Amino acid sequence: MPKREQEPAGGEVALIVGLGNPGREYSETRHNIGFQVVSRLADKHELKFSRMQNQALIATGRIGNTRVILAKPQTWMNDSGRAVGPLAKFYKVERPRVLIVYDDLDRPCGTLRLRMEGGHGGHNGMKSIIARLGSQDFPRLRIGIGRPPGRMEPAAYVLEPFGRDEETTMDMARARAAEAIEYFLREGIVAAMNKFNAPEAPTHRDP
């Protein structure tokens, strides 16, 4: 087996989790931007999502000097914690090295926001993860997907694919999000926040 597909063993390990829903019909939807970003990161470093563990599809290997587990929970979005909690425990990943990547309705399409901790902000996937980890003190990377148009319900909006006019913006966002994760792994969350957060990002703790 190539070295990049071996399980990380020893030393500092980071768990990078992209949130989304399993199934081909959901793969291109707004709600699956977390899956899309970790897939972009895996492709960039020739890591393969080759097996299931703790109800997540995972890729393991190394990015720079850091051993990583990239994970896409297969539990459905609202139960993401059922995968994240056991994975963090199995690999003995400390909470500051568990980074969750997910969609944010309250940010403009394609914008990034890194935080070192915070609440769930109404996101059910994050609510599940906080409950399973027993803390909200872990970093997260939000990808803005914008608000639904008119009176469209958010639940319907997030399950639609990005429009043609949005795709160029979102493709750049996926690439920049992958860069932000690499920077986080190399320099830490504070340095990554300073480099990648949009200027208008507030400095207070998320609700």
Backbone as a chain_set.jsonl record, in Angstrom:
{"seq": "MPKREQEPAGGEVALIVGLGNPGREYSETRHNIGFQVVSRLADKHELKFSRMQNQALIATGRIGNTRVILAKPQTWMNDSGRAVGPLAKFYKVERPRVLIVYDDLDRPCGTLRLRMEGGHGGHNGMKSIIARLGSQDFPRLRIGIGRPPGRMEPAAYVLEPFGRDEETTMDMARARAAEAIEYFLREGIVAAMNKFNAPEAPTHRDP", "coords": {"N": [[0.859, -1.201, 0.0], [0.605, 2.235, -0.867], [2.468, 4.794, 0.794], [1.001, 7.137, 1.342], [-1.578, 6.273, 1.821], [-1.595, 4.94, 4.162], [-2.549, 4.516, 7.612], [-2.357, 7.332, 9.787], [0.173, 7.381, 12.269], [1.391, 7.919, 15.428], [2.932, 10.971, 16.683], [1.706, 14.357, 16.051], [-1.663, 14.643, 15.075], [-4.187, 15.613, 12.796], [-7.663, 16.08, 12.379], [-9.72, 16.547, 9.741], [-12.805, 17.508, 8.832], [-15.321, 17.425, 6.487], [-18.613, 18.532, 6.054], [-21.747, 17.155, 4.972], [-24.281, 15.53, 2.957], [-24.721, 12.05, 2.305], [-24.668, 10.298, -0.873], [-25.156, 10.396, -4.393], [-27.047, 12.152, -5.454], [-26.951, 14.36, -3.837], [-24.457, 15.431, -4.071], [-23.563, 17.752, -5.416], [-24.811, 19.831, -4.176], [-25.553, 22.872, -2.287], [-25.457, 22.45, 0.468], [-23.529, 20.536, 0.682], [-21.014, 21.633, 0.527], [-18.912, 21.323, 2.321], [-18.099, 18.597, 1.988], [-17.254, 18.896, -0.659], [-15.047, 20.616, -0.439], [-13.165, 19.148, 1.164], [-12.767, 17.044, -0.552], [-11.535, 18.367, -2.691], [-9.162, 19.112, -1.386], [-8.093, 16.574, -0.799], [-7.67, 15.542, -3.397], [-5.719, 17.322, -4.276], [-3.526, 16.564, -2.783], [-3.185, 13.961, -3.416], [-4.55, 12.022, -1.934], [-6.716, 9.366, -1.04], [-10.145, 8.666, -0.698], [-10.773, 5.915, 0.563], [-11.924, 4.061, 2.29], [-14.338, 3.048, 4.81], [-14.893, 4.199, 8.097], [-16.019, 4.309, 11.386], [-18.551, 5.252, 10.582], [-17.922, 7.075, 8.579], [-16.569, 8.175, 5.49], [-13.217, 7.964, 4.78], [-9.969, 9.454, 4.226], [-6.547, 9.024, 4.573], [-3.277, 10.172, 5.473], [-0.589, 12.377, 4.739], [-0.172, 15.851, 4.976], [2.001, 18.197, 4.166], [3.967, 18.471, 7.004], [2.205, 17.252, 8.665], [0.253, 14.623, 9.932], [-2.794, 13.486, 8.687], [-6.351, 12.95, 8.945], [-8.838, 12.886, 6.735], [-12.269, 13.378, 6.549], [-15.568, 12.409, 5.587], [-18.537, 12.39, 6.858], [-21.021, 9.831, 6.787], [-23.507, 9.805, 7.814], [-25.762, 11.303, 7.391], [-26.421, 14.76, 7.424], [-27.523, 15.916, 9.834], [-26.793, 14.193, 11.856], [-24.056, 14.248, 12.135], [-22.204, 14.236, 14.237], [-22.143, 11.63, 15.194], [-20.262, 10.352, 13.69], [-17.987, 12.025, 13.869], [-17.294, 12.283, 16.622], [-16.485, 9.562, 17.497], [-14.338, 9.187, 15.659], [-12.486, 11.213, 16.373], [-11.892, 10.332, 18.937], [-10.822, 7.743, 18.444], [-8.476, 8.296, 16.944], [-7.206, 9.858, 18.729], [-7.252, 12.667, 18.617], [-6.776, 15.925, 19.603], [-9.095, 18.506, 20.537], [-8.395, 21.151, 19.503], [-7.266, 20.437, 17.106], [-9.177, 19.438, 15.511], [-10.877, 20.194, 12.75], [-13.748, 21.541, 11.361], [-15.545, 21.726, 8.376], [-17.967, 23.54, 6.7], [-21.214, 24.655, 5.408], [-22.513, 28.036, 5.257], [-25.267, 29.889, 5.635], [-25.527, 32.558, 6.273], [-23.507, 34.073, 5.29], [-22.021, 35.853, 2.539], [-22.046, 34.423, -0.753], [-19.379, 32.25, -1.366], [-17.536, 33.379, 0.418], [-15.154, 33.084, 3.098], [-14.89, 31.993, 6.488], [-13.038, 31.531, 9.256], [-12.971, 30.237, 12.541], [-11.891, 29.82, 15.938], [-13.444, 28.634, 17.812], [-16.857, 28.263, 18.984], [-20.496, 28.543, 18.858], [-23.262, 26.554, 17.517], [-24.808, 28.033, 15.787], [-27.32, 27.519, 14.708], [-26.949, 25.526, 12.865], [-27.556, 22.247, 12.127], [-25.831, 20.061, 11.784], [-23.482, 20.932, 13.047], [-24.503, 21.265, 15.585], [-24.932, 18.599, 16.35], [-22.289, 17.665, 16.362], [-21.059, 19.235, 18.362], [-22.491, 18.296, 20.563], [-21.616, 15.611, 20.657], [-18.825, 15.838, 20.966], [-18.782, 17.108, 23.327], [-18.177, 19.728, 23.773], [-17.74, 23.09, 22.541], [-15.374, 24.055, 21.788], [-13.572, 23.955, 19.383], [-11.948, 24.313, 16.204], [-13.399, 25.786, 13.219], [-14.358, 26.045, 9.782], [-16.218, 28.061, 7.887], [-18.099, 28.2, 4.901], [-19.447, 30.561, 2.867], [-22.703, 30.448, 1.499], [-24.711, 32.087, 0.782], [-27.988, 33.696, 1.023], [-31.3, 32.304, 0.614], [-33.297, 33.06, -2.304], [-36.001, 35.445, -2.452], [-38.964, 34.18, -1.044], [-38.142, 31.628, -0.622], [-37.684, 28.583, 1.106], [-35.076, 27.985, 3.478], [-34.357, 25.264, 3.914], [-34.985, 24.006, 1.529], [-33.427, 25.462, -0.244], [-30.707, 24.906, 0.455], [-30.424, 22.351, -0.48], [-30.247, 22.487, -3.161], [-28.307, 22.627, -6.22], [-25.46, 24.791, -6.883], [-25.996, 27.759, -8.769], [-25.318, 28.54, -12.262], [-24.218, 31.077, -12.444], [-23.035, 31.293, -10.019], [-21.084, 29.374, -9.839], [-18.4, 29.809, -10.709], [-17.454, 31.561, -8.731], [-17.774, 29.873, -6.488], [-16.045, 27.783, -7.107], [-13.572, 29.021, -6.933], [-13.725, 29.567, -4.229], [-13.658, 26.986, -3.106], [-11.043, 26.227, -3.771], [-9.58, 28.198, -2.375], [-10.414, 27.629, 0.218], [-9.25, 25.101, 0.575], [-6.572, 25.913, 0.582], [-6.628, 27.446, 2.906], [-7.023, 25.469, 4.847], [-4.641, 24.016, 4.595], [-2.88, 25.995, 5.486], [-3.782, 26.352, 8.096], [-3.049, 23.834, 9.137], [-0.311, 24.077, 9.029], [0.382, 26.526, 10.304], [-1.429, 27.097, 12.334], [-4.605, 27.987, 13.93], [-5.088, 30.728, 14.597], [-3.303, 32.23, 13.004], [-4.244, 31.397, 10.519], [-6.861, 32.443, 10.571], [-6.266, 35.187, 10.545], [-5.161, 35.47, 8.034], [-7.024, 34.471, 6.136], [-9.693, 35.15, 6.748], [-12.507, 37.12, 5.773], [-12.445, 40.712, 5.651], [-14.664, 41.837, 6.961], [-15.421, 40.027, 8.87], [-16.675, 39.358, 12.091], [-15.176, 39.787, 15.386], [-16.078, 38.732, 17.717], [-17.211, 35.963, 19.78], [-18.961, 33.301, 18.175], [-22.549, 32.943, 18.195]], "CA": [[0.0, 0.0, 0.0], [1.403, 3.452, -0.875], [2.593, 5.424, 2.107], [-0.004, 8.156, 1.587], [-2.847, 5.679, 2.2], [-1.473, 4.295, 5.457], [-3.117, 5.252, 8.733], [-1.406, 8.099, 10.579], [0.57, 6.711, 13.506], [2.385, 8.665, 16.179], [3.038, 12.385, 16.402], [0.484, 15.15, 16.044], [-2.608, 14.259, 14.036], [-5.308, 16.519, 12.622], [-8.869, 15.528, 11.783], [-10.389, 17.555, 8.924], [-14.121, 16.94, 8.528], [-16.245, 18.168, 5.651], [-19.983, 18.103, 6.309], [-22.625, 17.03, 3.818], [-25.166, 14.371, 2.939], [-24.245, 11.009, 1.39], [-25.496, 10.022, -2.04], [-24.815, 11.162, -5.589], [-28.024, 13.209, -5.704], [-26.641, 15.514, -2.992], [-23.029, 15.736, -4.131], [-23.288, 19.095, -5.924], [-25.682, 20.803, -3.528], [-24.929, 23.874, -1.417], [-25.253, 21.867, 1.797], [-22.383, 19.627, 0.616], [-19.77, 22.342, 0.257], [-17.861, 20.731, 3.154], [-17.616, 17.436, 1.242], [-16.565, 19.36, -1.866], [-13.756, 21.195, -0.069], [-12.205, 18.116, 1.571], [-12.437, 16.297, -1.767], [-10.534, 19.171, -3.392], [-7.917, 18.993, -0.632], [-7.58, 15.22, -0.994], [-7.156, 15.441, -4.765], [-4.5, 18.128, -4.369], [-2.419, 15.857, -2.12], [-3.229, 12.565, -3.871], [-5.101, 11.163, -0.893], [-7.883, 8.67, -1.559], [-11.21, 8.252, 0.211], [-10.766, 4.506, 0.165], [-12.556, 3.136, 3.222], [-15.269, 3.539, 5.822], [-14.54, 4.001, 9.498], [-16.87, 5.072, 12.3], [-19.631, 5.864, 9.796], [-17.409, 8.148, 7.737], [-15.631, 7.851, 4.417], [-12.004, 8.654, 5.2], [-8.688, 9.409, 3.527], [-5.492, 9.278, 5.549], [-1.953, 10.394, 4.896], [0.189, 13.505, 5.261], [-0.149, 17.13, 4.274], [3.18, 18.826, 4.744], [4.526, 17.69, 8.109], [1.117, 16.839, 9.548], [-0.555, 13.454, 9.61], [-4.18, 13.935, 8.626], [-7.501, 12.13, 8.589], [-9.904, 13.637, 6.089], [-13.482, 12.598, 6.771], [-16.878, 12.828, 5.097], [-19.515, 11.559, 7.567], [-22.075, 9.233, 5.968], [-24.614, 9.645, 8.771], [-26.656, 12.415, 7.122], [-25.903, 15.985, 8.031], [-27.986, 16.222, 11.193], [-26.178, 13.268, 12.809], [-22.615, 14.236, 11.845], [-21.438, 13.95, 15.441], [-22.011, 10.185, 15.375], [-19.003, 9.974, 13.043], [-16.859, 12.861, 14.293], [-16.891, 11.947, 17.985], [-15.681, 8.345, 17.537], [-13.08, 9.345, 14.93], [-11.566, 11.995, 17.207], [-11.464, 9.476, 20.038], [-9.985, 6.652, 17.937], [-7.163, 8.795, 16.532], [-6.669, 10.66, 19.832], [-7.064, 14.027, 18.126], [-7.219, 16.957, 20.527], [-10.101, 19.366, 19.911], [-7.847, 22.225, 18.668], [-6.82, 19.903, 15.813], [-10.364, 18.951, 14.786], [-11.401, 21.312, 11.965], [-14.989, 21.2, 10.684], [-15.782, 22.573, 7.211], [-19.4, 23.433, 6.419], [-21.893, 25.759, 4.73], [-23.023, 29.119, 6.095], [-26.311, 30.673, 4.97], [-25.494, 33.962, 6.673], [-22.369, 34.758, 4.685], [-22.131, 35.954, 1.085], [-21.591, 33.257, -1.508], [-17.959, 32.126, -1.649], [-16.658, 33.96, 1.434], [-14.663, 32.15, 4.11], [-14.747, 32.478, 7.858], [-12.43, 30.613, 10.211], [-13.078, 30.569, 13.961], [-11.244, 28.799, 16.755], [-14.463, 28.008, 18.648], [-18.13, 28.947, 18.839], [-21.708, 27.744, 18.919], [-23.683, 25.898, 16.28], [-25.404, 29.011, 14.904], [-28.499, 26.972, 14.056], [-26.577, 24.469, 11.913], [-27.82, 20.989, 12.825], [-24.635, 19.22, 11.775], [-22.6, 21.412, 14.102], [-25.166, 20.977, 16.853], [-24.654, 17.2, 16.63], [-20.861, 17.504, 16.669], [-20.826, 19.823, 19.69], [-23.041, 17.364, 21.559], [-20.788, 14.402, 20.734], [-17.502, 16.176, 21.492], [-18.961, 17.626, 24.677], [-17.574, 21.059, 23.85], [-17.746, 23.85, 21.293], [-14.03, 24.605, 21.67], [-12.798, 23.358, 18.3], [-11.99, 25.238, 15.066], [-14.311, 25.515, 12.123], [-14.242, 26.858, 8.575], [-17.517, 28.236, 7.247], [-18.089, 28.648, 3.515], [-20.696, 31.245, 2.597], [-23.504, 29.997, 0.35], [-25.714, 33.104, 0.532], [-29.359, 33.497, 1.477], [-32.228, 31.906, -0.453], [-33.993, 34.196, -2.913], [-37.422, 35.625, -2.189], [-39.53, 33.48, 0.101], [-37.724, 30.237, -0.673], [-37.301, 28.035, 2.402], [-33.673, 27.588, 3.553], [-34.197, 23.808, 3.816], [-35.004, 23.662, 0.104], [-32.305, 26.161, -0.888], [-29.41, 24.248, 0.686], [-30.401, 21.072, -1.191], [-30.138, 22.76, -4.586], [-26.94, 22.897, -6.67], [-25.13, 26.188, -7.15], [-26.349, 28.218, -10.106], [-24.191, 28.774, -13.171], [-23.6, 32.36, -12.125], [-22.335, 31.152, -8.733], [-20.114, 28.284, -9.836], [-17.029, 30.321, -10.774], [-17.154, 32.053, -7.384], [-17.647, 28.764, -5.547], [-14.848, 27.011, -7.412], [-12.471, 29.759, -6.309], [-13.869, 29.4, -2.781], [-13.168, 25.646, -2.761], [-9.583, 26.254, -3.845], [-9.061, 29.026, -1.276], [-10.661, 26.891, 1.456], [-8.195, 24.089, 0.682], [-5.365, 26.631, 0.993], [-6.799, 27.835, 4.308], [-6.801, 24.271, 5.667], [-3.191, 23.776, 4.587], [-2.265, 27.019, 6.333], [-4.144, 25.968, 9.466], [-2.212, 22.698, 9.533], [1.093, 24.5, 9.129], [0.62, 27.709, 11.13], [-2.379, 27.188, 13.43], [-5.882, 28.603, 13.622], [-5.059, 32.189, 14.683], [-2.649, 32.72, 11.792], [-5.152, 31.145, 9.393], [-7.929, 33.438, 10.664], [-5.742, 36.484, 10.145], [-4.836, 35.464, 6.61], [-8.094, 34.065, 5.224], [-11.016, 35.694, 7.036], [-12.885, 38.361, 5.105], [-12.249, 41.839, 6.574], [-15.846, 42.175, 7.744], [-15.729, 38.982, 9.844], [-16.634, 39.877, 13.465], [-14.164, 39.181, 16.251], [-16.671, 38.15, 18.922], [-17.536, 34.538, 19.708], [-20.215, 32.989, 17.493], [-23.632, 32.599, 19.14]], "C": [[0.886, 1.239, 0.0], [1.38, 4.14, 0.472], [1.468, 6.396, 2.392], [-1.349, 7.587, 2.006], [-2.777, 4.943, 3.534], [-2.115, 5.152, 6.535], [-2.033, 6.086, 9.401], [-1.087, 7.372, 11.875], [1.652, 7.524, 14.179], [2.421, 10.133, 15.794], [1.689, 13.078, 16.402], [-0.383, 14.777, 14.849], [-3.715, 15.303, 13.986], [-6.452, 15.784, 11.935], [-9.598, 16.662, 11.06], [-11.687, 16.94, 8.422], [-14.913, 17.893, 7.65], [-17.649, 17.642, 5.876], [-20.801, 18.088, 5.021], [-23.551, 15.847, 4.0], [-24.632, 13.336, 1.963], [-25.191, 10.83, 0.215], [-25.193, 10.952, -3.2], [-25.764, 12.337, -5.81], [-27.76, 14.47, -4.887], [-25.241, 16.075, -3.236], [-22.717, 17.166, -4.563], [-24.111, 20.173, -5.232], [-24.91, 21.764, -2.622], [-24.585, 23.292, -0.045], [-24.014, 20.982, 1.838], [-21.071, 20.328, 0.314], [-18.62, 21.809, 1.116], [-17.253, 19.5, 2.499], [-16.76, 17.889, 0.055], [-15.174, 19.897, -1.55], [-12.757, 20.106, 0.334], [-11.856, 17.21, 0.396], [-11.389, 17.039, -2.578], [-9.177, 19.059, -2.709], [-7.281, 17.623, -0.842], [-6.972, 15.057, -2.39], [-5.823, 16.167, -4.906], [-3.293, 17.39, -3.806], [-2.418, 14.356, -2.415], [-3.602, 11.599, -2.752], [-6.432, 10.601, -1.391], [-8.884, 8.358, -0.44], [-11.525, 6.786, -0.097], [-11.481, 3.571, 1.123], [-13.476, 3.854, 4.184], [-14.726, 3.247, 7.209], [-15.44, 4.882, 10.347], [-17.917, 5.893, 11.537], [-19.167, 7.087, 9.001], [-16.53, 7.55, 6.641], [-14.366, 8.645, 4.701], [-10.857, 8.474, 4.213], [-7.623, 9.76, 4.552], [-4.159, 9.444, 4.842], [-1.276, 11.582, 5.541], [0.017, 14.711, 4.351], [0.949, 17.948, 4.916], [3.769, 17.919, 5.806], [3.464, 17.124, 9.039], [0.439, 15.58, 9.032], [-2.026, 13.848, 9.697], [-5.136, 12.773, 8.409], [-8.515, 13.078, 7.989], [-11.156, 12.788, 6.153], [-14.702, 13.261, 6.156], [-17.914, 11.926, 5.769], [-20.637, 11.099, 6.64], [-23.353, 9.024, 6.779], [-25.822, 10.505, 8.44], [-26.229, 13.594, 7.988], [-26.259, 16.129, 9.507], [-27.392, 15.316, 12.258], [-24.662, 13.192, 12.643], [-21.759, 13.868, 13.05], [-21.24, 12.468, 15.697], [-20.761, 9.652, 14.7], [-17.822, 10.729, 13.644], [-16.368, 12.495, 15.694], [-16.031, 10.688, 18.058], [-14.363, 8.464, 16.775], [-12.058, 10.114, 15.746], [-11.032, 11.157, 18.354], [-10.508, 8.393, 19.565], [-8.57, 7.136, 17.613], [-6.512, 9.687, 17.589], [-6.326, 12.077, 19.372], [-7.614, 15.01, 19.146], [-8.16, 17.93, 19.813], [-9.512, 20.514, 19.088], [-7.358, 21.762, 17.3], [-7.954, 19.202, 15.073], [-10.969, 20.153, 14.073], [-12.627, 20.845, 11.181], [-15.244, 22.224, 9.578], [-17.246, 22.424, 6.797], [-19.961, 24.725, 5.831], [-22.442, 26.777, 5.715], [-23.993, 29.968, 5.278], [-26.175, 32.171, 5.196], [-24.285, 34.718, 6.144], [-22.542, 34.801, 3.179], [-21.498, 34.754, 0.386], [-20.084, 33.316, -1.766], [-17.021, 32.706, -0.617], [-16.303, 32.916, 2.49], [-14.661, 32.808, 5.479], [-14.223, 31.359, 8.74], [-12.647, 31.132, 11.62], [-12.422, 29.459, 14.767], [-12.229, 28.074, 17.671], [-15.783, 28.718, 18.381], [-19.301, 27.985, 18.915], [-22.069, 27.158, 17.568], [-24.351, 26.85, 15.306], [-26.625, 28.508, 14.153], [-28.216, 25.876, 13.056], [-26.683, 23.117, 12.615], [-26.635, 20.037, 12.831], [-23.673, 19.618, 12.874], [-23.2, 21.159, 15.472], [-24.873, 19.545, 17.296], [-23.2, 16.98, 17.04], [-20.534, 18.063, 18.049], [-21.318, 18.887, 20.782], [-22.14, 16.155, 21.739], [-19.399, 14.671, 21.291], [-17.584, 16.71, 22.911], [-18.382, 19.004, 24.876], [-17.762, 21.757, 22.514], [-16.377, 24.46, 21.02], [-13.206, 23.825, 20.65], [-12.946, 24.265, 17.08], [-12.961, 24.8, 13.983], [-14.055, 26.494, 10.984], [-15.609, 26.89, 7.899], [-17.328, 28.751, 5.825], [-19.442, 29.287, 3.232], [-21.4, 30.698, 1.367], [-24.627, 30.989, 0.045], [-27.097, 32.722, 1.037], [-30.246, 33.06, 0.323], [-32.967, 33.109, -1.019], [-35.46, 34.244, -2.495], [-37.882, 34.944, -0.918], [-39.147, 32.001, 0.13], [-37.261, 29.772, 0.703], [-35.818, 27.645, 2.403], [-33.453, 26.092, 3.383], [-34.207, 23.343, 2.371], [-33.792, 24.249, -0.617], [-30.99, 25.399, -0.746], [-29.292, 22.922, -0.058], [-30.442, 21.252, -2.707], [-28.662, 22.927, -4.968], [-26.711, 24.387, -6.842], [-25.536, 26.533, -8.583], [-25.105, 28.457, -10.951], [-23.462, 30.064, -12.85], [-22.817, 32.321, -10.817], [-21.12, 30.235, -8.831], [-18.671, 28.765, -9.913], [-16.572, 30.817, -9.403], [-16.917, 30.903, -6.425], [-16.426, 27.904, -5.843], [-13.614, 27.699, -6.842], [-12.513, 29.602, -4.794], [-13.364, 28.032, -2.342], [-11.647, 25.613, -2.75], [-8.994, 27.053, -2.682], [-9.296, 28.343, 0.066], [-9.617, 25.8, 1.657], [-6.877, 24.726, 1.116], [-5.442, 27.022, 2.465], [-6.566, 26.651, 5.238], [-5.317, 23.94, 5.731], [-2.478, 24.754, 5.522], [-2.552, 26.752, 7.804], [-3.259, 24.83, 9.966], [-0.773, 23.119, 9.801], [1.314, 25.565, 10.199], [-0.326, 27.85, 12.319], [-3.579, 28.046, 13.079], [-5.824, 30.129, 13.662], [-4.422, 32.785, 13.432], [-3.54, 32.523, 10.571], [-6.315, 32.127, 9.387], [-7.451, 34.788, 10.135], [-5.516, 36.579, 8.641], [-6.063, 35.302, 5.718], [-9.472, 34.639, 5.539], [-11.261, 36.974, 6.253], [-12.786, 39.507, 6.11], [-13.447, 42.128, 7.465], [-16.18, 41.137, 8.791], [-15.637, 39.534, 11.253], [-15.616, 39.138, 14.305], [-14.751, 38.549, 17.493], [-16.966, 36.668, 18.71], [-18.883, 34.347, 19.008], [-21.285, 32.668, 18.511], [-23.796, 31.111, 19.26]], "O": [[1.833, 1.307, 0.784], [0.39, 4.074, 1.2], [1.01, 6.497, 3.53], [-2.195, 8.332, 2.5], [-3.775, 4.385, 3.99], [-2.214, 6.37, 6.391], [-0.909, 5.614, 9.571], [-1.979, 6.809, 12.51], [2.7, 7.792, 13.591], [1.992, 10.502, 14.701], [0.662, 12.472, 16.709], [0.12, 14.617, 13.737], [-4.132, 15.819, 15.023], [-6.238, 14.974, 11.032], [-10.041, 17.622, 11.691], [-11.668, 15.964, 7.672], [-15.149, 19.041, 8.028], [-17.859, 16.429, 5.888], [-20.583, 18.888, 4.111], [-23.597, 15.237, 5.068], [-24.136, 13.699, 0.897], [-26.372, 11.168, 0.298], [-24.998, 12.152, -3.011], [-25.35, 13.391, -6.292], [-28.287, 15.535, -5.208], [-24.883, 17.1, -2.656], [-21.717, 17.737, -4.128], [-24.103, 21.324, -5.669], [-23.769, 21.502, -2.243], [-23.543, 23.609, 0.529], [-23.496, 20.702, 2.919], [-20.111, 19.684, -0.111], [-17.469, 21.84, 0.682], [-16.031, 19.364, 2.453], [-15.689, 17.34, -0.201], [-14.23, 19.663, -2.304], [-11.61, 20.138, -0.113], [-10.755, 16.661, 0.352], [-10.456, 16.427, -3.098], [-8.154, 18.926, -3.38], [-6.071, 17.522, -1.039], [-5.885, 14.499, -2.537], [-4.91, 15.682, -5.575], [-2.172, 17.564, -4.285], [-1.734, 13.582, -1.745], [-3.044, 10.508, -2.639], [-7.182, 11.289, -2.083], [-8.514, 7.854, 0.62], [-12.408, 6.467, -0.894], [-11.639, 2.39, 0.812], [-13.417, 5.071, 4.358], [-14.169, 2.178, 7.459], [-15.606, 6.068, 10.06], [-18.13, 7.072, 11.82], [-19.939, 8.02, 8.782], [-15.842, 6.551, 6.849], [-14.423, 9.866, 4.848], [-10.786, 7.491, 3.476], [-7.793, 10.707, 5.321], [-3.948, 8.919, 3.749], [-1.375, 11.777, 6.753], [0.055, 14.601, 3.125], [0.842, 18.347, 6.076], [4.042, 16.746, 5.552], [3.791, 16.575, 10.091], [0.094, 15.481, 7.855], [-2.45, 14.472, 10.67], [-4.798, 11.764, 7.789], [-9.0, 13.981, 8.67], [-11.113, 11.597, 5.842], [-14.86, 14.482, 6.191], [-18.149, 10.811, 5.303], [-21.139, 11.867, 5.819], [-24.172, 8.164, 6.457], [-26.824, 10.441, 9.152], [-25.749, 13.438, 9.111], [-25.397, 16.428, 10.333], [-27.472, 15.63, 13.446], [-24.054, 12.176, 12.978], [-20.703, 13.255, 12.897], [-20.272, 12.081, 16.35], [-20.248, 8.604, 15.093], [-16.773, 10.139, 13.899], [-15.162, 12.406, 15.927], [-14.942, 10.735, 18.63], [-13.36, 7.894, 17.205], [-10.893, 9.723, 15.812], [-9.857, 11.256, 18.707], [-9.49, 8.144, 20.21], [-7.587, 6.479, 17.957], [-5.415, 10.207, 17.386], [-5.263, 12.612, 19.688], [-8.786, 14.937, 19.513], [-8.026, 18.149, 18.609], [-10.079, 20.84, 18.045], [-7.068, 22.584, 16.431], [-7.715, 18.46, 14.12], [-11.518, 21.041, 14.724], [-12.556, 19.872, 10.43], [-15.171, 23.431, 9.807], [-17.715, 21.309, 6.569], [-19.277, 25.746, 5.765], [-22.791, 26.445, 6.848], [-23.593, 30.672, 4.351], [-26.659, 32.967, 4.391], [-24.065, 35.874, 6.507], [-23.139, 33.896, 2.596], [-20.542, 34.157, 0.881], [-19.575, 34.295, -2.311], [-15.807, 32.549, -0.749], [-17.066, 31.982, 2.738], [-14.458, 34.015, 5.61], [-14.901, 30.351, 8.941], [-12.523, 32.331, 11.87], [-12.394, 28.304, 14.343], [-11.903, 27.032, 18.24], [-15.816, 29.684, 17.62], [-19.123, 26.771, 19.021], [-21.305, 27.243, 16.607], [-24.464, 26.535, 14.122], [-26.938, 29.013, 13.075], [-29.146, 25.341, 12.452], [-25.977, 22.869, 13.592], [-26.454, 19.283, 13.786], [-23.11, 18.762, 13.557], [-22.474, 20.866, 16.422], [-24.599, 19.298, 18.47], [-22.915, 16.204, 17.952], [-19.81, 17.432, 18.819], [-20.652, 18.702, 21.8], [-21.921, 15.716, 22.868], [-18.846, 13.836, 22.007], [-16.579, 16.761, 23.619], [-18.121, 19.416, 26.006], [-17.923, 21.108, 21.481], [-16.234, 25.29, 20.122], [-12.26, 23.123, 21.008], [-13.975, 24.925, 16.934], [-13.295, 23.623, 13.849], [-13.597, 27.616, 11.196], [-16.093, 25.872, 7.403], [-16.502, 29.629, 5.576], [-20.475, 28.626, 3.344], [-20.781, 30.506, 0.321], [-25.419, 30.751, -0.867], [-27.344, 31.58, 1.425], [-29.978, 33.406, -0.827], [-33.235, 34.07, -0.299], [-36.076, 33.214, -2.22], [-37.282, 35.101, 0.145], [-39.773, 31.213, 0.839], [-36.529, 30.485, 1.389], [-35.342, 27.041, 1.441], [-32.466, 25.683, 2.772], [-33.514, 22.388, 2.021], [-33.207, 23.609, -1.491], [-30.243, 25.261, -1.716], [-28.185, 22.419, -0.249], [-30.646, 20.29, -3.447], [-27.852, 23.325, -4.131], [-27.665, 25.159, -6.936], [-25.433, 25.705, -9.489], [-23.993, 28.562, -10.435], [-22.239, 30.143, -12.966], [-22.022, 33.22, -10.541], [-20.22, 30.31, -7.993], [-17.799, 28.195, -9.256], [-15.456, 30.534, -8.967], [-15.974, 30.937, -5.633], [-15.829, 27.349, -4.921], [-12.712, 27.037, -6.328], [-11.471, 29.514, -4.146], [-12.706, 27.925, -1.307], [-11.033, 25.049, -1.844], [-8.013, 26.626, -2.072], [-8.464, 28.46, 0.966], [-9.145, 25.59, 2.774], [-6.146, 24.152, 1.923], [-4.449, 26.943, 3.188], [-5.973, 26.811, 6.306], [-4.795, 23.619, 6.798], [-1.573, 24.366, 6.26], [-1.675, 26.905, 8.654], [-2.775, 24.867, 11.098], [-0.108, 22.582, 10.687], [2.311, 25.524, 10.921], [-0.059, 28.641, 13.224], [-3.582, 28.745, 12.065], [-6.46, 30.774, 12.829], [-4.948, 33.742, 12.863], [-3.588, 33.381, 9.69], [-6.72, 32.598, 8.324], [-8.154, 35.449, 9.37], [-5.664, 37.649, 8.05], [-6.142, 35.923, 4.658], [-10.346, 34.619, 4.673], [-10.366, 37.802, 6.085], [-13.02, 39.299, 7.301], [-13.288, 42.605, 8.588], [-17.135, 41.325, 9.546], [-14.618, 40.131, 11.6], [-15.233, 38.011, 13.992], [-14.034, 37.901, 18.255], [-16.967, 36.186, 17.577], [-19.821, 35.118, 19.215], [-20.972, 32.168, 19.591], [-24.655, 30.642, 20.006]]}, "num_chains": 1, "name": "protein.A"}
